[in-house]
């Protein structure tokens, strides 16, 4: 729109989360060059756009095919464009290095990140083949909030993943509540042909998925 632009910085993903078909659909990671992105962002800034949101299939994997990374890209945009605000779309929590956090010392980088958790239960995360345990996630959130007061963390949660027991569900709820998210995108698990998750045993009945989704929406509100 007139004030905010979404900039696709890369496509594709190297990971194999068991619920996701995107890797098959989009293929290997492909990043746009830093110079190309600098030119696009500066042109948008000159046209009156105030904020850019850096998007992609695997934003944190930017530059894996170009011998660079997301930190280098954002640093280049800060140094070579006049854009007033930079924000990130969804970034996998395991992609963030200690160096990355220094970007938030610049007030042009907005104090908000969408970090997809997917579940607050480590055993469910293992079945999802996620690369971040709840303890790692909590340490990351604490680091961001210690560095920037009122840092806003938003997230994604999948409800009713195959095999999700009542004990795992309660464990997940407790962790989610403790994280104090600014917003939660909630998804009832849906089978996708061609994914490993679709072959896992102990499917959660759809009415139970719906009930858990409703409960989580109430907590999020």
Secondary structure, DSSP 8 states (H G I E B T S, - for coil): --SEEEEEEEE------TT--HHHHH-S-EE--HHHHHHHHHHHHHTT--EEEEEESSGGGTTTTTT--HHHHHHHHHHH---SEEEE----GGG--HHHHGGGGSTTB-SEEE---B-S-HHHHHHHT-S--HHHHHHHHHHHHHHSTT-EEEEEEEES-TT--HHHHHHHHHHHHHHT-SEEEEEE----TTSSGGG-SS---HHHHHHHHHHHHHHH-
